[in-house]
Amino acid sequence: MKLIFTLFKTIYKILAYNLKVYVSLFRIILNKMALIIADSNDLSRVGLRSILSSQTSIPIVGEARDAQELENQLASFDVSMILIDYTSPGFDIDIIGKQNASNKKYKFIAITPEQSAQTLVDALRSGIMSYVKKDCELSEIVNAVLETQKGNKFFCGQILETIQKAQIDVNDLDFDSFSCDAVVLSERENEIIVLIAEGFTNNQIAEELFLSNHTITTHRKNIMAKLGVKNTAGIVMYAVKTNLVSPNKYLFAPNT
C-alpha cells in the first residue's frame, strides 16, 4: 500500500511539474503575440481593446496613457506589439525610436488622425512598421494588427494615398539606413539637392552650375550615401523636410 502511495505521489509530482512547464511555454507563446495599447484618450483605448478582443486572439496585456506609462509597461511585460497614437497628448514620435533602439523586437503600429505626408514618412523612419488612421474601417485596423503580428507591414488605403500624393513611394525608401546622426552636407551638395528636388536632370544641373556631368554624378552618389537614401524620392523628401524647398511645389503644382 505504501509503495502504491509513493508511486502515485511521484506521478503527481511529475504531472504537476510538466503542467508548470506547459503553462510557462504557453505564456511565452502568448507574450510573443502580446500587445499594449498606447493612447491618452480613454475612449480610444476602450474602443480598440473591444475591437481587438472580439475579433482576434491576441492578448492585450496593458494600456498606456502617456510615454512614461508605456516605458513602465514595456519593462514589466514581454510584448511584441504596440498600437500607438504618438500624436496624442503625453506621447511623441521620439518614444518609438527610443524603444526600438533598446529592443529591436518591438513592432509599432501607428493609429492616428490624419497627418501630412512628411509626418507619416518621419514616423516610418522612426520605426513604425504599420500605419492606419483612426477613421479607417474596423477591418483595416484588425488586419493591421494581424499582419504586423506575422512580421508584415500594413498601410491603410488613406495612408498610402496621402504619401503617394506627395510623390513619395514607401517602397523606395531605405528606412534601415537612416540614423539619428547629424547629416553634414557641403554648400555645393545643398545646391545640388535643391536642383534635384526642383526636377533638374544631371545634365541640366551640370549646365546650371558650370560643372561636368561626371562631377554631378559623383556629388549625387555622395549625397545619397550621406542621407541614407536610394533614389531621387529620398533626396526630395530630405529637401522638403529641411525646408530647402517648399512642399507646396509638389503637392499643388499643376501637371505639365
N, C-alpha and C positions, 0 to 999 in steps of 0.2 A: 504493500500500500504506500509506504514511504517512497519507494522507488518511482511509483506512478506519479505521486505528487511532485516529486523532484523533476520528473520528465515534463509534466505539464507546465511547471514553473519555468523551466528552461525554454520550452516552446513559446510561452507567453512573452518572455523577455526578448526572444528573437523576433517575434512578430511585432512587438512594441517598438523595437529598435528599427526594424525595416519600415514601419509606418512613419516614424520620425524622419527617416531618410527620404521616403517618398514625398512627404509633406514639404520637406525642405527643398527638394528638387522642383516640386510643383510651384512653390513660392518663387524660386529663382526664375522659372519659365515665365510666370506671371509678371515679375518685376521687369523682365526684358521687354515686355509689351506695355508696361505701366505708363500712365500719363498724368501730368499735372496741368491744370487749367490756370493760367495767369492773366488776370484781368481785374481792374479796380472796381468794375461795375458789378454789383451783386446780382442783378437780373441777368446779365450776360453769362456769368458763371453758372447760375442755376439752370439757365436755358441750355447751355452747352452740355452740362452734366446730364440733363434729362435726355437730350437728343442722343448722345453717345451711349449712355447706359441702356437705352431702349433698342438701339439699332446695331450695337457692337458688343463684343465680349471683352473689350479692352478695359482693364481695371483702372479707375481714376483714383489715385492714392492721395491727392491733395489739391487744394485750391490756394492760390497766392493772390493777395490784394495789392502787393507792391513788390519792388525788386528785392527788398530785404527778406520778405517772407519767401520769395521764390528761392533765394540763395539758401535760406534755412532748410527748406523742404528738400532741395536737391542734395543737401548734406545729410539729410535724415533718411531719404528714400532712394532705393536703387531703381531709377526710372530711365526710360529711353526716349520718351517724347514729351515735349512741352508745347501746348497750344496757347499762344500768347498774343495779346493785343499790346504791342510795345508802344503804341501811341496813347494809351490810356494813362491817366494821372498816376504817378508813382513808378512808372516804367519809362525806359528809353531804349534806343537801339543798342546802346553800349553794353547792356546786360547780356545780349546774345553773344557778342564777340568775346566778352569776358568769360562766360561759361564754356563756350566752345574751346577757348584756349586752355581751360583747365581739364576738360573732358571731351574728347572727340566723339564719344558715343552718342551724345545728345542730338536728337533730331527736332529742330524747331519748326513749328507750323505757325505761321502768322495768320491772324484773323482780325482785320482792322476795317474801319470805314474807308472810303475812297481816298487814295493818296496819289500824288504826282508820280509820273514815270520814274523820275530820278530818285524819289524816296523809295520806290519799290526796288530799284536796282541797288541802292545803298543797303537795303535790308537783305537782299540776296548776297551781296558782298560780305555782310557781317556774319552770315552763317544760316540764314533762313533757308530751309530745304523746300518747303511747300508754302503756298500763299493762297488764301481765299478772302473774299470780302464778307462783311457781316450781313449784307443783304443778299448773299448768294442763296441758291436753292439748298434746302437741307441735305439733299443727296450729295451735293458737291462738297459740303462740309464733312460729311461722313466719309466720302471717298477720299478726301484729302488725308484724313487720319489713317484710313486703312492702307492707302498706297504708301504713305510715309512709313508706316509700320513695316512694310515689305522692303523698304530701302529705296523706293521710287520717289521722284519729285512729282508734285502735283500743283497745277495752277488753274484756278477757275477761269472761265471764259472772259470775265470782265477784267481780270488782272492782265491776261495776255493781250487783250485789246488795248488797254492803256499803254503798255510797254511798246506794242507794235506801232501805235500812233506816233510815238516818239522816234520811230525808225530804229529801235534797238531790239535785237534778237537775242534772247537769253541764252540760246544755244551757241551763240558765237562768243560769249564772254567766258574767259578762263578764270572762274572765281577762286580756284585753289591757289592761284599765283598771286592774288592780292595780299598785301600785308599792311600793318599799321605804321610801317616805317615811312619817314618823310621822303617825298619824291623831289629830287634835286634836278631841275632842268635848266639848261642854259637859255640865254635870251634868244639865241637863234632857234633853239628847239621849240620855244614857246611861239615864235613867229610861224614856224612850220606847222605846229599844231593848229593854230588859228586858220591858216590857209587850207589845211586838210579838212577842218571842220566846216569851212565855207564851200567845200566841194571842188577845190582845185586838184588837178591831177599832178603827178610828179613833174611832168614836162612844164606845166603851167607855173608850178612853184619855182622851178629852176629859172624860168624866164623872169618871174617876178622878183626873185632875189639875186639874179645875175650869178647863179651857181650852175655847176654841171648837174646833169640828170643823175649821174653816179653818186655825187655828193648828197643829193636829196634822198636817194635810196638808202644811203648809209645812215643819214640822220633819222629817217623813218624807222629803220630797224632798231636803232638805239633808243628812240622814243618808245617804241612798243615794248622793248625789253625793260626799260625803266618803269613804265606804267603797269607792266604785267598783263598786257592785253595781246590778242592775237590778230586783230584786224582793225579796219577803219572805224567800225562801230564803237570799239572800245576807246579809241582816241577822241571821237566826237563826244562820248559820254564824259570823259575827263574834262574836255574843254567846256562843256556846259556846267558841270559840277563846280569847276573852279572859276566860273564866270569869265572865262576868256572869250566866250561868245554867248549870245543870248539864246535861250531855248526857244523863244518865240519864232526864231528864224526857221526852226524845224517843225514846230507844232502847227504854225499857222501860215507858212509860206505857200503860195499858190503853186499848183503843178505847172511845170514848164515843159 
